[in-house]
Amino acid sequence: MADEPDNLVLHMLRKMDAKLDRVVEDMHGMKVRMTHVEEGLAGVNRRLDRIEERVDRIERRLELADHPYGGVRE
C-alpha cells in the first residue's frame, strides 16, 4: 500500500513532464514562425518605403509636391 501513492505521484510527474516537453516544442515552433513573420513584414516595409520614394519623385517631377515652405503649388 505504501507504494501506491509514490507510484501515483511519479506517474503524474511523468505526465506533467511530457506535457511540458510538448509546450517547449510548441514554443520553439512559434518562435520560428514569428521570426518568419517579422522578416516578411520587414520586407513589406522596405518595399513600401521604396514605393513612397518613387511616388515622391514622380510628384516632384510633375510639380505636384508641396513647396518646402508649406504651400501647395497651383
C-alpha positions in Angstrom: 0.0 0.0 0.0 2.8 2.4 0.7 4.0 2.1 -2.9 0.7 3.2 -4.4 0.9 7.0 -3.5 4.5 7.1 -4.7 3.7 5.5 -8.0 0.7 7.8 -8.5 2.8 10.9 -7.8 5.6 9.5 -10.1 3.0 8.8 -12.8 1.6 12.3 -12.5 5.0 13.9 -12.6 5.9 11.9 -15.8 2.7 13.1 -17.4 3.4 16.7 -16.5 7.0 16.4 -17.8 5.7 15.0 -21.1 3.2 17.9 -21.4 5.9 20.4 -20.6 8.1 18.9 -23.3 5.3 19.4 -25.8 4.8 23.0 -24.7 8.6 23.7 -25.1 8.4 22.2 -28.6 5.4 24.3 -29.5 7.0 27.5 -28.2 10.1 26.8 -30.3 7.9 26.4 -33.4 6.0 29.6 -32.5 9.3 31.5 -32.2 10.5 30.2 -35.6 7.2 31.2 -37.2 7.2 34.6 -35.5 10.7 35.2 -36.8 9.5 34.5 -40.4 6.5 36.8 -39.9 8.8 39.6 -38.7 11.2 39.1 -41.6 8.3 39.1 -44.1 6.9 42.3 -42.5 10.3 44.0 -42.7 10.4 43.1 -46.4 7.0 44.7 -46.9 8.1 47.8 -45.1 11.2 48.1 -47.3 9.1 47.8 -50.4 6.6 50.4 -49.1 9.5 52.8 -48.4 10.8 52.4 -52.0 7.3 52.9 -53.4 6.9 56.0 -51.3 10.2 57.4 -52.5 9.2 56.7 -56.1 5.8 58.5 -55.6 7.6 61.5 -54.1 10.0 61.7 -57.1 7.0 61.5 -59.5 5.2 64.2 -57.6 8.2 66.5 -57.7 8.7 65.9 -61.5 5.0 66.7 -62.1 5.3 69.6 -59.7 2.5 68.2 -57.5 4.7 68.1 -54.4 4.3 70.6 -51.6 6.7 73.5 -51.6 9.4 73.5 -48.9 7.7 76.5 -47.2 4.5 74.6 -46.7 2.3 75.9 -49.6 1.0 73.8 -52.4 1.9 74.9 -56.0 -1.3 75.6 -58.0 
